[in-house]
Amino acid sequence: MKKLIYPILSLVMLFGATSCGDDFFDINTNPNSPTEESITPQLIMPRALHATAARMATSYDFSAHWMGYWARSGTYGPSTEQESYNITNTYQQDEWNGWYDILTDVNLMEKKATVANQNYYLGAAKVMKSIGFMYLVDQYNNVPYSKAFDLSGNILPAYDQGADIYDSLLIELDEAAALFAQPTEDAANPGFAEADIMFGGDATMWRKLVNTQRLKLLVRQSEVPGFNPSAEIAKIEADGSGFLMSGETAAVNPGYAAVDGQQNPFYNTYKESALGATDQYNRANNYVLNKMKNSGDVRYQYYFSEAAVPLNNNLYYGYNFGEVLPNNDPYKHANSSDVAGPGLAKSASQDQWLFTSVESLFLQAEATQRGWLAGDAKAAYEAAVTESFKWLKVANAEAAAQDYLANGGTISSWDDATDKIRLIVMQKYLALVGINNFEAWVDYRRVGVPADLPLSLAPSRGGNGIPKRLLYPQSEYSYNAANVAKEGTISAQTSTVFWDN
């Protein structure tokens, strides 16, 4: 077989879809002749961190459209497959290929670090593995995991159960926490502070990320009948490092600059490339835009930009997902709001968020309300909302947040909410617009929030609803047919991820 499904050294390290310029991530003297022997954890780590953050920030515009964040601008005609929800095995297939590319590199980093006894590199690899495989399970449920990179023994890897993978990822995070808890000298992890383009070698911050990622995996499973997180929560509490807190966003920056191929991924994709290309397709969705306007939530002015050429004094103009507009509709991309507002796209050289303090505080608020964590759930919730305003750099952020909490009505009031979990998740939804579009799709499947999310207006939708998962890519049916066939008939409309009950 000439085509390897899981390559031994993914070329994403050098020339992948999110790659930067010729010199940005070169890891050999001759980048055209990479060898496994010449690659070290120190060389793999910055590329893997960059690629992970870039994928999380720029690969989920489809979920932004499905979840009422974004819509197609009036300059473009219908996107039939996306807007009908009638997806195929080729739809978003780069989600499979892209994550396995990154995870191949992470797996190599893990193997190299194990042999060299480089514990911090090993711990970082385990954390990145937990993120990548979580995203795969959250989209496909059962995927190759335990044998995914065993090319000599399993070039056609079998699929592991999604629930079993989650259990294994929690063990990986246990091991990562223990590795980062060990004191170490620089010589034991050569170049770690420089290679760590996220925390600069700060082991305590890695431990906080470990605990926050653990909590994320647990909250994902909150609706699974009989699920009990107490043993895992006890491990988090015993670790003692806590979670990512206010101002502690996990973000990467290998040296982003306003140079072609070296810009911040989100800015480059949705605001403007170094060559001047702009995103003319993705625009504000009327659902979230109007929901914020109607509740006095000023954050829409930070998620979205004013129209470059306003019509009829409509500074912030959006569209309805899937709507077929008449040819004479005057509102085109220049007359509507792009999705890279001033709270998200500040500069081409800005840090690229990977796990925000905002999301972390909302996870903690939900876990507190569920009784998993000790503390005042109302205070945790209000701190999370306030952190959203601060993260976006809303003018007079704390005062603006307090005003919104007091006067936003039932969408923000803790005391008026009859279902506190749904309130927390709704505000989490409103706090992650354009920041973590994927998380909105997860929570919609997990707890059904937002409850009033409109379905696509596309005439081709028929009776379809928002997909519950992606379909396995065509490449699996072509090259790993026997194993993917064991998964049975998969429907994006009825087949669910294990935590979606």
ZANUBA-982603 format. One line per field, with one value per residue (C-alpha): x negated, y negated, z; residue in three letters. Coordinates in pm, whole numbers. Example, Ala and Ser with C-alpha at 12.3 -4.5 7.8 and 13.67 -1.06 7.14 Angstrom:
ZANUBA-982603
px <- [-1230, -1367] .
py <- [450, 106] .
pz <- [780, 714] .
residuo <- [ALA, SER] .
end
This chain:
ZANUBA-982603
px <- [0, -157, 67, 3, 309, 109, -238, -540, -633, -355, -464, -231, -540, -692, -442, -91, 222, 151, -220, -402, -681, -990, -1185, -911, -914, -1211, -1344, -1635, -1925, -1775, -1395, -1350, -1519, -1366, -1452, -1304, -1650, -1707, -1385, -1386, -1102, -1247, -1192, -850, -686, -650, -517, -267, -146, -106, 77, 310, 405, 446, 677, 891, 923, 974, 1117, 1464, 1643, 1893, 1999, 2012, 2266, 2467, 2472, 2604, 2275, 2197, 2376, 2289, 2256, 2482, 2193, 2213, 2471, 2589, 2348, 2581, 2420, 2349, 2681, 2895, 2719, 2711, 2341, 2136, 1817, 1613, 1758, 1496, 1275, 972, 1093, 984, 668, 564, 592, 415, 135, 84, 121, -137, -387, -277, -315, -670, -741, -609, -825, -1137, -1081, -1026, -1355, -1544, -1379, -1263, -968, -834, -828, -656, -397, -329, -282, -26, 170, 170, 278, 572, 686, 648, 819, 1096, 1173, 1172, 1407, 1632, 1679, 1666, 1718, 1517, 1178, 839, 651, 458, 315, 330, -45, -160, -250, -457, -187, 135, 112, 491, 584, 899, 1135, 1152, 1473, 1513, 1587, 1277, 1065, 1193, 1100, 752, 713, 788, 510, 276, 360, 292, -52, -109, -20, -270, -543, -497, -490, -847, -1120, -1362, -1677, -1705, -1952, -1686, -1458, -1692, -1541, -1200, -1140, -1210, -1018, -720, -563, -259, -381, -752, -841, -616, -531, -263, -72, -93, 55, 340, 405, 399, 666, 879, 861, 954, 1258, 1353, 1353, 1568, 1821, 1854, 1986, 2217, 2536, 2427, 2658, 2477, 2166, 1981, 1680, 1594, 1274, 1141, 1240, 1052, 739, 774, 813, 519, 299, 349, 257, 612, 741, 673, 809, 878, 608, 454, 548, 333, 215, -75, -303, -610, -678, -372, -431, -267, -457, -312, -295, -376, -59, 161, 387, 722, 628, 488, 796, 1082, 947, 674, 380, 39, 113, 433, 690, 997, 1269, 1573, 1776, 1827, 2055, 2253, 2557, 2875, 2959, 2671, 2649, 3012, 3001, 2717, 2871, 3205, 3048, 2813, 2508, 2239, 2009, 2144, 1942, 1627, 1710, 1810, 1689, 1887, 1976, 1706, 1975, 2292, 2628, 2926, 2714, 2685, 2342, 2382, 2559, 2598, 2767, 2987, 2818, 2919, 3141, 3160, 3141, 3287, 3036, 3126, 3058, 2832, 2638, 2311, 1998, 1889, 2226, 2224, 2028, 1725, 1655, 1317, 1421, 1185, 1212, 1087, 858, 629, 317, 134, -120, 121, 110, 329, 559, 576, 776, 918, 963, 1326, 1404, 1221, 1428, 1752, 1648, 1578, 1912, 2100, 1902, 1976, 2348, 2346, 2191, 1861, 1656, 1694, 1789, 2059, 2203, 2356, 2024, 1845, 2100, 2077, 1696, 1709, 1936, 1714, 1405, 1566, 1601, 1244, 1101, 1262, 1134, 1479, 1463, 1502, 1531, 1619, 1883, 2027, 2046, 2217, 2470, 2542, 2581, 2824, 3021, 2988, 3310, 3367, 3079, 2827, 3000, 2895, 3180, 3446, 3315, 3514, 3243, 2900, 2709, 2884, 2820, 2448, 2426, 2621, 2384, 2090, 2238, 2253, 1899, 1730, 1856, 1576, 1342, 1445, 1715, 1672, 1762, 2102, 2177, 2066, 2291, 2586, 2560, 2486, 2760, 2965, 2857, 2949, 3301, 3433, 3153, 3314, 3255, 3121, 3356, 3215, 3493, 3279, 3285, 3605, 3654, 3287, 3167, 2825, 2588, 2505, 2161, 1943, 1923, 1606, 1400, 1404, 1035, 1125, 1373, 1110, 805, 929, 1257, 1278, 1233, 1461, 1727, 1737, 1880, 2197, 2415, 2346, 2598, 2510, 2875, 2920, 2578, 2443, 2118, 2117, 2173, 2472, 2776] .
py <- [0, -326, -559, -558, -656, -771, -885, -832, -1198, -1428, -1691, -1928, -2003, -2173, -2233, -2177, -2372, -2597, -2622, -2951, -3089, -2903, -3001, -3007, -2644, -2495, -2218, -2087, -2241, -2096, -2109, -1894, -1597, -1546, -1225, -1085, -1067, -1440, -1544, -1617, -1707, -2057, -2095, -1930, -2109, -2467, -2343, -2113, -2385, -2632, -2379, -2280, -2639, -2728, -2433, -2505, -2872, -2852, -2511, -2539, -2796, -2520, -2494, -2875, -2870, -2580, -2735, -3080, -3269, -3330, -3327, -3359, -3713, -3847, -3834, -3452, -3201, -2905, -2652, -2361, -2080, -2292, -2473, -2165, -1964, -1682, -1619, -1350, -1155, -1427, -1709, -1850, -1545, -1758, -1737, -1374, -1419, -1741, -1613, -1287, -1486, -1685, -1378, -1189, -1460, -1459, -1082, -1112, -1383, -1154, -862, -1077, -1237, -897, -760, -1075, -1100, -1453, -1464, -1811, -1741, -1411, -1586, -1846, -1570, -1399, -1722, -1786, -1425, -1474, -1779, -1628, -1299, -1478, -1674, -1355, -1173, -1478, -1472, -1102, -908, -586, -644, -471, -542, -261, -131, -453, -496, -134, -122, 193, 397, 216, 21, 53, -38, 77, -171, -229, -319, -692, -642, -425, -690, -954, -726, -683, -1058, -1120, -876, -1060, -1381, -1213, -1123, -1471, -1629, -1403, -1484, -1859, -1827, -1696, -1956, -1949, -2115, -2277, -2011, -1743, -1917, -2103, -2418, -2361, -2725, -2836, -2551, -2617, -2898, -2888, -2913, -2980, -2670, -2749, -2405, -2545, -2687, -2350, -2189, -2440, -2355, -1984, -2036, -2255, -2002, -1727, -1930, -1981, -1605, -1555, -1827, -1674, -1358, -1533, -1408, -1044, -837, -721, -931, -1009, -1243, -1234, -1029, -1257, -1573, -1439, -1410, -1771, -1887, -1676, -1827, -2168, -2377, -2485, -2586, -2853, -3163, -3525, -3655, -3309, -3219, -2946, -3109, -3048, -3285, -3157, -3508, -3603, -3904, -4098, -3893, -3651, -3307, -3433, -3606, -3509, -3232, -3384, -3731, -3593, -3378, -3605, -3962, -4023, -3833, -3994, -4026, -4217, -3939, -3966, -3723, -3823, -3510, -3485, -3746, -3802, -3581, -3768, -3517, -3603, -3962, -4036, -3837, -4058, -4383, -4302, -4236, -4534, -4310, -4531, -4237, -4212, -4526, -4332, -4005, -4175, -4477, -4773, -4744, -4894, -5065, -5092, -5109, -5284, -5355, -4980, -4977, -4615, -4407, -4030, -3750, -3449, -3112, -2939, -3219, -3253, -3623, -3784, -3893, -4255, -4245, -4549, -4418, -4259, -4176, -4542, -4639, -4381, -4291, -4067, -3808, -3942, -4233, -4443, -4212, -3916, -4047, -4304, -4260, -4019, -3958, -3885, -3563, -3280, -3155, -2781, -2754, -3079, -3189, -3263, -2904, -2779, -2996, -2881, -2517, -2586, -2760, -2465, -2216, -2422, -2434, -2058, -2015, -1881, -2175, -2360, -2726, -2978, -2891, -3235, -3406, -3164, -3234, -3610, -3591, -3398, -3655, -3936, -3761, -3754, -4133, -4173, -3928, -4120, -4447, -4599, -4961, -4975, -4597, -4519, -4789, -4690, -4327, -4415, -4630, -4346, -4093, -4324, -4450, -4189, -4018, -3644, -3574, -3693, -3706, -3433, -3495, -3479, -3158, -2844, -2621, -2744, -2495, -2614, -2976, -2907, -2725, -2999, -3263, -3042, -3031, -3412, -3439, -3221, -3374, -3330, -3222, -2858, -2785, -2413, -2435, -2579, -2271, -2044, -2215, -2220, -1842, -1796, -2007, -2155, -2517, -2754, -2614, -2864, -2824, -2857, -2592, -2670, -2851, -2665, -2518, -2204, -2133, -1929, -1767, -1764, -1900, -2017, -1719, -1521, -1424, -1420, -1119, -916, -1049, -875, -788, -550, -364, -349, -245, -108, 39, 348, 155, -135, 111, 254, -79, -2, -249, -602, -883, -1244, -1292, -1003, -860, -1027, -1075, -867, -1166, -1294, -1146] .
pz <- [0, -110, 88, 464, 660, 962, 836, 1054, 1042, 937, 689, 870, 1078, 778, 505, 654, 593, 889, 816, 823, 608, 495, 807, 1068, 1171, 987, 1209, 1002, 821, 504, 547, 235, 399, 744, 925, 1242, 1396, 1347, 1519, 1892, 2132, 2145, 1770, 1760, 2051, 1917, 1584, 1752, 1988, 1702, 1485, 1770, 1854, 1486, 1422, 1727, 1630, 1255, 1160, 1308, 1098, 1009, 1374, 1397, 1114, 1255, 1603, 1517, 1551, 1183, 847, 480, 348, 74, -171, -188, -301, -91, 58, -3, 195, 501, 503, 436, 712, 455, 497, 321, 385, 219, 430, 671, 614, 702, 1061, 1059, 856, 1027, 1382, 1300, 1136, 1455, 1677, 1471, 1558, 1921, 1934, 1802, 2060, 2333, 2219, 2191, 2531, 2692, 2559, 2660, 3005, 2924, 3160, 3083, 2711, 2787, 3003, 2733, 2474, 2695, 2736, 2359, 2300, 2534, 2337, 1992, 2066, 2256, 1940, 1731, 1969, 1995, 1618, 1529, 1856, 1798, 1632, 1605, 1927, 2097, 1766, 1567, 1528, 1533, 1164, 1185, 1359, 1267, 947, 932, 1290, 1461, 1625, 2002, 2183, 2244, 2615, 2654, 2485, 2728, 3021, 2875, 2821, 3187, 3275, 3037, 3221, 3557, 3428, 3287, 3622, 3800, 3548, 3583, 3963, 3958, 4009, 3719, 3600, 3260, 3152, 3195, 2945, 2710, 2560, 2718, 2815, 2458, 2295, 2521, 2318, 2547, 2906, 2865, 3065, 3364, 3506, 3738, 3443, 3270, 3582, 3576, 3211, 3296, 3563, 3338, 3056, 3305, 3409, 3046, 2982, 3292, 3207, 2859, 3029, 3274, 3104, 3075, 3300, 3613, 3549, 3872, 3853, 4223, 4188, 3914, 4103, 4404, 4190, 4078, 4437, 4552, 4283, 4443, 4138, 4061, 3720, 3461, 3632, 3540, 3306, 3262, 2906, 2753, 2430, 2194, 2011, 1823, 1694, 1493, 1273, 991, 735, 482, 641, 992, 1104, 1395, 1254, 1355, 1232, 907, 838, 935, 930, 675, 534, 500, 128, 195, 138, 361, 463, 261, 336, 713, 865, 1185, 1231, 1316, 1588, 1821, 1702, 1788, 2112, 2234, 2113, 2274, 2615, 2620, 2575, 2420, 2345, 1990, 1915, 2009, 1834, 1509, 1316, 1197, 829, 611, 400, 611, 437, 595, 902, 980, 1144, 1256, 996, 989, 796, 865, 826, 504, 379, 2, -72, -385, -646, -588, -213, -160, 139, 35, 232, 255, 401, 679, 992, 965, 1237, 1347, 1563, 1775, 2076, 1874, 1601, 1757, 1546, 1317, 1593, 1880, 2080, 1952, 2227, 2281, 2607, 2736, 3096, 3001, 2910, 3218, 3452, 3291, 3331, 3697, 3739, 3593, 3803, 4115, 4040, 3987, 4331, 4198, 4325, 4652, 4646, 4562, 4220, 4171, 4240, 4006, 3732, 3766, 3768, 3440, 3275, 3401, 3267, 2922, 2925, 3051, 2797, 2512, 2661, 2675, 2790, 3171, 3158, 3517, 3541, 3203, 3313, 3640, 3456, 3215, 3494, 3672, 3375, 3097, 3199, 3217, 2981, 3243, 3582, 3824, 4064, 3791, 3633, 3709, 3558, 3665, 3448, 3135, 3236, 3278, 2946, 2767, 2897, 2804, 2454, 2444, 2582, 2317, 1991, 1737, 2016, 2051, 1795, 1848, 2216, 2123, 1911, 2195, 2449, 2211, 2176, 2546, 2709, 2424, 2470, 2308, 2321, 2065, 1811, 1466, 1203, 859, 623, 323, 103, 67, 442, 434, 773, 866, 1200, 1310, 1268, 1579, 1448, 1138, 909, 878, 586, 251, 292, 575, 354, 80, 283, 618, 497, 719, 1042, 960, 842, 1196, 1309, 1116, 930, 1049, 1017, 1097, 1191, 1433, 1533, 1845, 2033, 2352, 2585, 2382, 2552] .
residuo <- [MET, LYS, LYS, LEU, ILE, TYR, PRO, ILE, LEU, SER, LEU, VAL, MET, LEU, PHE, GLY, ALA, THR, SER, CYS, GLY, ASP, ASP, PHE, PHE, ASP, ILE, ASN, THR, ASN, PRO, ASN, SER, PRO, THR, GLU, GLU, SER, ILE, THR, PRO, GLN, LEU, ILE, MET, PRO, ARG, ALA, LEU, HIS, ALA, THR, ALA, ALA, ARG, MET, ALA, THR, SER, TYR, ASP, PHE, SER, ALA, HIS, TRP, MET, GLY, TYR, TRP, ALA, ARG, SER, GLY, THR, TYR, GLY, PRO, SER, THR, GLU, GLN, GLU, SER, TYR, ASN, ILE, THR, ASN, THR, TYR, GLN, GLN, ASP, GLU, TRP, ASN, GLY, TRP, TYR, ASP, ILE, LEU, THR, ASP, VAL, ASN, LEU, MET, GLU, LYS, LYS, ALA, THR, VAL, ALA, ASN, GLN, ASN, TYR, TYR, LEU, GLY, ALA, ALA, LYS, VAL, MET, LYS, SER, ILE, GLY, PHE, MET, TYR, LEU, VAL, ASP, GLN, TYR, ASN, ASN, VAL, PRO, TYR, SER, LYS, ALA, PHE, ASP, LEU, SER, GLY, ASN, ILE, LEU, PRO, ALA, TYR, ASP, GLN, GLY, ALA, ASP, ILE, TYR, ASP, SER, LEU, LEU, ILE, GLU, LEU, ASP, GLU, ALA, ALA, ALA, LEU, PHE, ALA, GLN, PRO, THR, GLU, ASP, ALA, ALA, ASN, PRO, GLY, PHE, ALA, GLU, ALA, ASP, ILE, MET, PHE, GLY, GLY, ASP, ALA, THR, MET, TRP, ARG, LYS, LEU, VAL, ASN, THR, GLN, ARG, LEU, LYS, LEU, LEU, VAL, ARG, GLN, SER, GLU, VAL, PRO, GLY, PHE, ASN, PRO, SER, ALA, GLU, ILE, ALA, LYS, ILE, GLU, ALA, ASP, GLY, SER, GLY, PHE, LEU, MET, SER, GLY, GLU, THR, ALA, ALA, VAL, ASN, PRO, GLY, TYR, ALA, ALA, VAL, ASP, GLY, GLN, GLN, ASN, PRO, PHE, TYR, ASN, THR, TYR, LYS, GLU, SER, ALA, LEU, GLY, ALA, THR, ASP, GLN, TYR, ASN, ARG, ALA, ASN, ASN, TYR, VAL, LEU, ASN, LYS, MET, LYS, ASN, SER, GLY, ASP, VAL, ARG, TYR, GLN, TYR, TYR, PHE, SER, GLU, ALA, ALA, VAL, PRO, LEU, ASN, ASN, ASN, LEU, TYR, TYR, GLY, TYR, ASN, PHE, GLY, GLU, VAL, LEU, PRO, ASN, ASN, ASP, PRO, TYR, LYS, HIS, ALA, ASN, SER, SER, ASP, VAL, ALA, GLY, PRO, GLY, LEU, ALA, LYS, SER, ALA, SER, GLN, ASP, GLN, TRP, LEU, PHE, THR, SER, VAL, GLU, SER, LEU, PHE, LEU, GLN, ALA, GLU, ALA, THR, GLN, ARG, GLY, TRP, LEU, ALA, GLY, ASP, ALA, LYS, ALA, ALA, TYR, GLU, ALA, ALA, VAL, THR, GLU, SER, PHE, LYS, TRP, LEU, LYS, VAL, ALA, ASN, ALA, GLU, ALA, ALA, ALA, GLN, ASP, TYR, LEU, ALA, ASN, GLY, GLY, THR, ILE, SER, SER, TRP, ASP, ASP, ALA, THR, ASP, LYS, ILE, ARG, LEU, ILE, VAL, MET, GLN, LYS, TYR, LEU, ALA, LEU, VAL, GLY, ILE, ASN, ASN, PHE, GLU, ALA, TRP, VAL, ASP, TYR, ARG, ARG, VAL, GLY, VAL, PRO, ALA, ASP, LEU, PRO, LEU, SER, LEU, ALA, PRO, SER, ARG, GLY, GLY, ASN, GLY, ILE, PRO, LYS, ARG, LEU, LEU, TYR, PRO, GLN, SER, GLU, TYR, SER, TYR, ASN, ALA, ALA, ASN, VAL, ALA, LYS, GLU, GLY, THR, ILE, SER, ALA, GLN, THR, SER, THR, VAL, PHE, TRP, ASP, ASN] .
end
